[in-house]
Amino acid sequence: MATAVTIQHPAIGLTKTGYFGFSWTYLFFGWFVPLIRGELGVAALHLLFSVVTFGLWQLIMSFLYNKQYMTRMLEKGYVLRDTDETMAKARLSLGLAEVRLPA
């Protein structure tokens, strides 16, 4: 089950909700999920793969999509902004190292 985590872009202050874990939303709605999240290229690619694999792609991506989405957001400059416990779970699930700021 996916867990929500707040992410924020520090330069522009835009706050979004990211998810980590299994994506039930992707399982049921497939390529519409990246389309609604504004990732048009990813949505088109996922639609193509879903058609070619007769829907098997949708089942496989349910396990992977949230991690890939969060990775793309973090690469764009977003940072985790949530409770310490939620951020620790997100880091563990996403395979991120904990960032220690100098004192």
N, C-alpha and C positions, 0 to 999 in steps of 0.2 A: 504494500500500500504506500502511496506517495505521501511524503510529508512536506508541508509548505515551509519555506524559509524566505524571509524578506531580503532582497538584494537592492543595492542603491549604487548609482553612478555618482561618484564624489564630485566630478567636474561640473555636472549639470544638475545634480540633485534629484534626478528621476528615480523613483522608487517603483520596483516591480515585485511580484511574487514569483519565486522560483520553486521548483520541486525536486525532490530526490527520492529514489526508490521506484518500485514497480508503477507503471502508468496505466491505470484502468481506463483513463480518458482516452489514451492512444489505442488501447485494445478495442474500445467500442467505436471510436470516431476516426481512427487512423490519420490520414494525411490532412484532415481538417484541423487537427491540433496545431501543427506548425503554421498553417494558413491563418488561423485566428491569432496566433502569437506574433504574426507579422513576418514570418520567415517564408517568403514566397518561393524562393529558389529551392529551399529544403522541401516545402510542400509539393512542388512539382516533381522533384526527384522521388519523393516517397510515393506519390500517386503512380508514377511510372513503375517503380519496383513492386508496388502492390498489385498492379494489373499483370505484370509479367510473371509474378510468382503465385498468382491466383489467391492472394490474401495471406500467404504464409509470412510475408515480410511484416505484415501488421502484427502478427503474434510475436515474432522475434523482437521487433522494435519496442514492444511494450516493456520489455526488460531493460532496454538501452536508451530510450528517447530522453527521459528526464536528465540523465547524466550528461548526454551529449548537449542538450539545451543549456544546462547550467555551465558546462565547459565553454560553450560559445559566448555566453553572457559574461563570464569571468574574463575571458580573453578580450572582450570589448571594453573592459575596464570596470565592470560592476564589482562590488565587494559585498560580502555577507554583512547584514545589519539586522541582527535578531538577538534573542536571548543567548547567553553563553552556552546553555545546554543544547539548544537547537543548532547553533553554529558548530558545536563540537560534533554532533551527529552528522551534520551535512559534510563537514570536512572528512570525517571517517568514511562516509558513503561515497563521496566523490574522489577520495584518494588525495586530498590536499594536505600539505604540511601546515602546521599552525604558525602563523606569522607573529613573531615577537617584536614589538616596537621598542626602540631604545628608551631607557628611563630618563 
